[in-house]
Structure formats: C-alpha cells, structure tokens
Amino acid sequence: MAFALKASLSPSSSPPASLTAATPPVKPVFVRALATASVDPAMATPAALGRHAVRARAAATTLAPAPLPAGNGGLSVAKAMSRARDNGMTAFIPYITAGDPDLATTAEALRLLDTIGADVIEVGLPFSDPYADGPVIQASAARALSAGVTTDAVMAMLKEVTPELSCPVVIFSYFNPIARRGTGRFTAAAREAGVRGLIVPDLPYIETSVLRNEAIQNDIELVLLTTPSTKAGMMNEITIASEGFVYLVSINGVTGARPDVNPRVKDLLKEIKQVTNKAVVVGFGISTPDHIRLVAQWGADGVIIGSAMVKQLGEADSPREGLKRLEVYARSLKDALSGGSTIGASWGDRPGSPMSWQGTSPV
C-alpha cells in the first residue's frame, strides 16, 4: 500500500481523505522519566521507563551503510556547531514535528528555517505516547498521526529535502519506533534520508551502547541528554559519549514554554564546560528572544526552541498562515542571537515555495 502527499495553498483544494481523520484527544502528560526529578534519563532502568525502554540489543540489526545523499555538503552536527562557534554565534536550533499539519508543510518549513539561518534543525518523529513532551507537542504528534504520517513517509520527505539544506537535520524520536524497525535498519534509513543526528529522550544512557554502535556505523551522531538531576559522575560519562553536542535539559519536566529560564542552567553550563570542549545546547522551556539572549550570555553554545515553534505551524488557520507565522517568529529568535536582522530572502520570495513537495512511500 502506498500513498502520495501533496499540499496546495489553494483555499478550494481538499486534502485526501486519509489525511483528514479527526484528531484524537491528546493524552494527559505522563509523569514519568523526564517529567519527574526522581527518574533521570541517564540512570532510568527499563522498569522505570516501562514499555518505552525496550532494550536496544533486542532490536539491533546490522546493515551496510548507505552512501550519504549528495548536495547537503556532508555537514555533520558537530561541524555545524563548530561553524557557529567559530563565527562567534550561539547556534539556533528550531524543532518542528514532522507531518503537522502535513508533510508538505514540514518540507517547506525545513527550507524556510534553513533560509532564515538555522544552524541545525530538529525534526520530531510523531509518536502516540510522547510523554517527555508537553501539551503543544503532544497535540502536534496526535494531529500528524491522525493524518496518516508514518516513519517511512517522514524518511521519504527528508530524503527529498535534505540535499537542499545547508544545515544538518537531527531526528528526535522515542525509542519505540526505533525498536520496532530495529536499530540498524532505522539508522540506515535515517542515513539514506540525509539525517545527520539522532536524539532519543526515553533511552537511558546505560541502554545506549547498541544504538550508539549502529549510529556510528551509519554516520549518525547520537546526541545524549543531561538534566538538572543528573549526578556529576554520570554527567561526565554522558558528555564523553554524546556526539554532535551535549543536550542540557533546562528543567526536570516536560517540554513547553515557561515564563522564565531555570537559573540553575547557568551553573550547569559551567559544570559541563569544565569537563568537555563539546558544544553544549540548552533546550526545554526556551521560547522568547529574552530567554535565548540570557542563555547565550550564560555560555550556551546553542538553544533549542520546540513547543513555541510547533505552535506557529500547528495552530494556524492554514498551512500558508502557519508558515508566515513561523517565519516571523523564527526571525525574531535568530535576530536575538545575531544582534541584527537576518540575511536571506523571505520564504515568500523563494522560487517554487508554494508547498511543492510530493512523495510516495510504503506504509
């Protein structure tokens, strides 16, 4: 079975019936793993994480690496972070959920964010139980899944788009979809799609060895997370093993905009930078220009903006309106990091920008 995705900006156009299924009610936030200070993702056991922490070794499949797609310059996540640092900049890392409101809009959003000057783009793979995420990203994942978005379809879209981008793409995925496919097959598919990094928030560090090996074989950088409740010894191990950058989760809780940045982040950045020269990126709760300026002043090498970015696309009246909102918002954040206006044509000036992506992928 196969399906084709093609979005049109014409108000009179109607999407295929398979993409207009009613969105199911959003599940309540699960108070597990990152949502609790007592269960740290670095130390959590499979029992603590329930069915989401299936052991990686049971799913491992070794495949010969596919060649990297031509056109994206082969820029790794680590090189992108070094490029930003060499230019005296704090890296701008936006997050969007794949398939919300549809994959054609996701493709245009990737092009748009690259044009604005994203240093890395994080793409969330929709999952039915995104318990480390707050209501905004939970709702976006539910909308994408109800529209029929699959892992295969996301990979097909990325394979079309990544050769056009000047920045690397990182997939944010819960472990369940990876385990179902097999770690080797998943990382090989990601490589073929031009993905350069992977973040798995519910896989504890002590369970990452097989996935890390498969990622290395497929030239995928596995980014690891550390939180305010991570013990110093474990934090050191995580910083050594993490590739691309070290992801500092700013709070013990789920994703979502907050009025203020956790002041402890300032000290955590200092602690991590005492033991590593790798880039350290702050995420969770970052949503305003003031937030990112403050985190940059504290020494962060990059900032990840998720829920507030997703909100622009997912809650707009139309895909076109969502892209316009995304452009305005993303430029305001990039300007806050660069201290001036962003360079490059606006999304509306891009040749062929009206949602031209289409692809076919097996379900």
C-alpha positions in Angstrom: 0.0 0.0 0.0 1.3 3.4 -0.9 0.1 6.9 -0.7 1.1 10.3 -2.1 1.3 13.5 -0.2 0.9 16.8 -2.0 -0.2 20.1 -0.3 -1.7 23.0 -2.2 -2.1 26.5 -1.0 -5.4 27.0 -2.9 -8.3 27.5 -0.5 -10.5 25.5 -2.6 -8.3 22.4 -2.6 -9.2 19.5 -0.4 -6.6 17.1 1.1 -7.0 13.3 0.6 -9.5 11.7 2.9 -6.7 9.7 4.5 -5.1 12.9 5.7 -8.2 14.4 7.3 -9.0 12.0 10.0 -10.3 13.5 13.2 -7.6 14.2 15.8 -8.0 12.0 18.8 -8.0 13.6 22.3 -4.5 14.4 23.5 -3.3 12.1 26.2 -2.5 13.6 29.6 1.1 14.3 30.3 2.6 11.2 31.7 4.5 11.8 35.0 7.5 9.5 34.1 11.1 9.8 33.1 11.9 13.4 32.3 8.7 14.5 33.9 10.0 13.6 37.3 13.1 14.8 39.1 13.5 11.4 40.8 13.8 9.5 37.5 16.7 10.7 35.4 17.0 9.6 31.8 20.7 9.0 32.4 20.0 6.5 35.1 16.5 5.2 34.5 16.0 1.5 34.2 13.8 -0.3 31.7 11.3 -0.9 34.6 11.2 2.8 35.4 10.6 3.7 31.7 8.0 0.9 31.2 7.4 -0.4 27.7 9.2 2.6 26.1 12.7 1.4 27.2 12.8 -1.9 25.3 16.4 -3.0 25.4 18.3 -1.8 22.3 20.2 -5.1 21.9 17.0 -7.0 21.3 16.3 -4.8 18.2 19.7 -4.5 16.7 20.1 -5.2 13.0 23.4 -4.6 11.2 23.2 -3.3 7.7 25.9 -2.0 5.3 25.8 1.8 5.4 24.1 3.6 2.5 26.0 6.4 0.8 25.2 9.9 2.1 22.9 11.9 -0.3 24.8 14.4 -2.5 24.0 18.1 -2.1 24.0 18.7 1.6 27.7 19.3 1.8 28.1 16.4 4.3 28.0 18.8 7.2 27.8 16.9 10.4 26.1 18.2 13.5 29.4 18.7 15.3 30.8 20.7 12.3 27.7 22.9 12.2 28.1 23.6 15.9 31.8 24.4 15.4 30.9 26.7 12.5 28.6 28.7 14.7 31.2 28.9 17.5 33.9 29.9 15.0 31.7 32.7 13.9 31.1 33.9 17.5 27.5 32.8 17.3 25.2 30.8 19.6 23.6 28.1 17.4 19.9 28.5 16.5 18.2 25.0 16.6 14.5 25.1 15.9 12.3 22.0 16.4 9.2 21.0 14.3 7.0 17.9 14.4 7.1 16.0 11.1 3.6 15.9 9.5 1.9 18.7 11.4 -0.2 19.8 9.7 1.2 17.7 6.8 4.5 16.6 5.4 4.5 19.1 2.5 4.3 21.9 5.1 7.1 20.3 7.1 9.2 20.2 3.9 8.6 23.9 3.3 9.2 24.7 7.0 12.6 23.0 6.7 13.5 25.1 3.7 12.3 28.2 5.4 14.2 27.6 8.6 17.4 26.9 6.6 16.9 30.2 4.7 16.5 32.1 8.0 19.8 30.7 9.3 19.1 27.7 11.4 22.4 26.0 12.3 20.7 22.6 13.0 17.1 21.6 12.6 15.5 19.1 14.9 12.6 17.1 13.4 10.3 15.2 15.8 9.1 11.8 14.7 5.4 11.6 15.7 4.7 9.0 18.4 1.5 8.1 20.2 2.8 8.4 23.7 5.3 11.4 23.7 5.5 11.5 27.5 8.5 13.8 27.7 6.6 16.4 25.8 4.0 18.9 27.0 0.6 19.6 25.6 1.6 21.5 22.5 4.0 18.8 21.1 1.6 16.1 22.2 -1.2 17.7 20.2 1.1 18.1 17.2 2.1 14.4 17.3 -1.6 13.4 17.6 -2.5 15.5 14.6 0.3 14.1 12.5 -0.6 10.5 13.3 -4.3 11.0 12.7 -3.3 12.4 9.3 -1.6 9.1 8.5 2.0 10.1 8.8 4.4 7.2 9.1 8.1 6.8 9.7 8.6 5.7 6.1 6.8 8.8 4.8 8.9 11.1 7.0 12.1 9.5 5.8 10.9 9.8 2.2 10.2 13.5 2.7 13.6 14.1 4.3 15.4 12.3 1.5 13.8 14.8 -0.9 14.6 17.9 1.2 17.9 17.4 3.0 20.0 17.8 -0.2 18.6 21.3 -0.5 19.6 22.4 3.0 22.8 24.0 4.2 22.3 22.8 7.8 22.1 19.2 9.2 18.8 17.6 10.3 18.5 15.8 13.6 15.7 13.4 14.3 14.0 13.4 17.7 12.4 10.0 18.2 11.2 8.0 21.1 12.7 4.5 21.3 9.6 2.5 20.5 9.6 3.4 16.7 13.3 2.7 16.5 13.0 -0.7 18.3 10.1 -1.8 16.1 12.2 -1.3 13.0 15.4 -2.4 14.5 18.2 0.0 15.5 20.3 -0.9 12.5 17.5 -0.5 9.9 16.3 2.7 11.5 19.8 4.4 11.5 20.4 3.1 7.9 17.1 4.6 6.8 18.0 7.9 8.5 21.3 8.0 6.8 19.8 7.3 3.4 17.3 10.2 4.2 20.2 12.6 4.8 19.7 12.8 8.6 22.9 13.6 10.5 21.9 13.2 14.1 19.5 11.4 16.5 18.0 12.2 19.9 16.2 9.5 21.8 14.8 11.1 25.1 13.5 7.9 26.7 16.5 5.7 26.2 18.7 5.9 29.3 22.4 6.3 28.8 23.1 2.8 30.3 21.0 1.3 27.5 22.5 3.2 24.5 25.5 1.1 23.6 23.9 -0.9 20.7 22.1 2.1 19.3 25.4 4.1 19.5 27.3 1.5 17.6 24.6 1.3 14.9 24.5 5.1 14.7 28.3 5.3 14.3 28.2 2.7 11.5 25.7 4.8 9.7 27.5 8.2 10.3 24.7 9.4 12.6 25.6 11.4 15.7 23.7 10.2 18.7 23.1 13.3 20.9 22.7 12.4 24.6 20.8 14.4 27.3 21.7 15.5 30.8 19.3 17.2 33.2 19.5 19.2 36.5 19.1 15.9 38.4 21.9 14.0 36.6 24.7 13.1 39.0 28.2 14.6 38.3 29.8 11.2 37.5 27.0 10.2 35.1 27.1 13.7 33.5 30.8 13.2 32.8 30.1 9.9 31.1 27.3 11.4 29.0 29.4 14.3 27.8 32.1 11.9 26.8 29.7 9.7 24.8 27.5 12.3 23.3 28.1 13.3 19.7 27.2 16.4 17.8 26.6 18.3 21.0 25.6 17.8 24.7 21.9 18.4 25.2 21.3 20.1 28.5 17.6 19.8 29.5 16.9 23.0 31.4 14.3 21.6 33.8 13.0 18.4 35.3 9.8 18.2 33.4 8.2 18.1 30.0 8.7 20.4 27.0 6.7 23.6 26.8 7.2 27.3 27.1 7.8 28.8 30.5 7.8 32.4 31.7 11.4 32.2 32.9 14.6 30.1 32.3 15.7 27.9 35.2 18.5 30.0 36.8 20.4 26.7 37.7 21.2 26.4 34.0 23.9 29.0 34.4 25.8 26.8 36.9 25.1 23.6 35.0 26.6 25.1 31.9 29.8 25.9 33.8 29.9 22.4 35.3 29.6 20.7 31.9 32.1 23.0 30.2 34.7 22.2 32.9 34.7 18.6 31.7 34.2 18.9 27.9 35.1 21.0 24.9 32.0 19.8 23.1 29.2 22.2 22.3 26.5 22.4 25.0 23.0 23.2 23.9 20.1 24.2 26.1 16.5 23.0 25.5 13.1 22.7 27.1 11.2 25.9 28.1 13.1 28.3 25.8 10.6 30.4 23.9 11.4 34.1 23.8 14.2 36.4 22.5 15.0 37.3 26.1 15.3 33.6 27.0 17.8 32.9 24.3 19.8 36.0 24.9 20.1 35.1 28.6 21.1 31.5 27.9 23.6 32.7 25.3 25.1 35.1 27.9 25.4 32.2 30.3 27.6 30.4 27.8 25.3 28.0 25.9 26.7 27.1 22.5 23.2 26.7 21.1 19.5 26.9 22.0 16.7 24.6 21.0 13.2 26.1 20.6 10.4 23.4 20.4 6.9 24.0 21.6 6.7 27.6 20.7 8.0 26.8 17.2 5.5 24.0 16.8 2.7 26.2 17.9 3.2 28.6 14.9 2.6 25.8 12.4 0.2 23.5 14.2 -2.3 26.1 15.5 -2.5 28.4 12.4 -5.7 28.6 10.3 -3.9 27.2 7.2 -0.5 25.9 6.1 0.3 29.2 4.4 -0.6 31.2 7.5 1.4 28.7 9.7 4.5 29.2 7.5 4.1 33.0 7.7 3.8 32.8 11.5 6.8 30.5 11.7 8.9 32.9 9.6 8.1 35.9 11.7 8.7 34.0 15.0 11.9 32.3 13.8 13.4 35.5 12.5 12.8 37.2 15.9 14.7 34.5 17.6 17.5 34.5 15.1 17.8 38.2 15.3 18.1 37.9 19.1 21.1 35.7 18.7 22.7 37.6 15.9 22.1 41.1 17.2 20.7 42.3 13.9 18.4 41.4 11.1 18.7 38.0 9.5 20.1 37.7 6.0 18.5 36.0 3.1 15.3 36.1 1.1 12.0 35.7 2.9 10.0 32.5 2.5 7.6 34.1 0.1 10.4 35.1 -2.2 11.7 31.5 -2.6 11.2 30.1 -6.1 8.6 27.3 -6.0 7.8 27.9 -2.4 4.1 27.1 -2.6 4.3 23.7 -0.9 5.7 21.8 -3.9 7.0 18.7 -2.1 5.3 15.4 -3.0 6.4 11.9 -2.4 5.3 8.3 -2.3 6.2 5.8 0.4 5.1 2.4 1.5 3.0 2.4 4.7 
